[in-house]
Amino acid sequence: DAKTTQPPSMDCAEGRAANLPCNHSTISGNEYVYWYRQIHSQGPQYIIHGLKNNETNEMASLIITEDRKSSTLILPHATLRDTAVYYCIVRSKAAGNKLTFGGGTRVLVKP
Amino acid sequence: EPEVTQTPSHQVTQMGQEVILRCVPISNHLYFYWYRQILGQKVEFLVSFYNNEISEKSEIFDDQFSVERPDGSNFTLKIRSTKLEDSAMYFCASSADVNVAYEQYFGPGTRLTVT
């Protein structure tokens, strides 16, 4: 799987949009970008994933640059319950069906 | 909304004892996984399972570990002789398909404490 780089931490104001960047400059054409989050020691929670196009669901939006070397997860209206560690993961068939978690970004939503 | 469930939520065992961690994957899912997370460390893949066979396993998944789907709903992880370093959160996950376009859904985890 392509390596991802995320900032170790960031703060966000409650009610504002949270924009979480991820760099995956070595991504190849058949690799998907996945985002998960982990609140405290709970099980990782699936957020969203995409291949080339931008994606949106009830939780978040995923913006993938045209060259696919980076992406941004957008939480449109952050709440205190969005405080978590957010993981950007690149998955490829060639690397098997496992998820490889890095260090993620620790997001703290402040009132 | 369907979800992955795991039991027990916390298991305390003595070193050398066998433990079985249980998971009920989402009902129409066909692919099952175990991950673990030692306190303060990253989530690590252990094993994936499909059609009653191990599809892939990590270096962590040695002969002390085994997985089984004993019936149509449960998926279990057995650790034969626990070590202190097996203390961790163990997460079960499932997906509808092995294709990387399909997301994995995780359970809440079992905290294993080996004393």
Interface residues (C-beta under 8 A of the other chain):
Chain A: E31 Y32 Y34 Q38 S41 Q42 G43 P44 Q45 Y46 H49 L51 Y87 R91 S92 K93 G96 N97 K98 L99 T100 F101 G102 G103
Chain B: V4 Y31 Y33 Y35 Q37 K42 V43 E44 F45 S48 S55 E56 S58 M89 F91 A93 S95 V98 N99 V100 A101 E103 Q104 Y105 F106 G107 P108 G109 R111
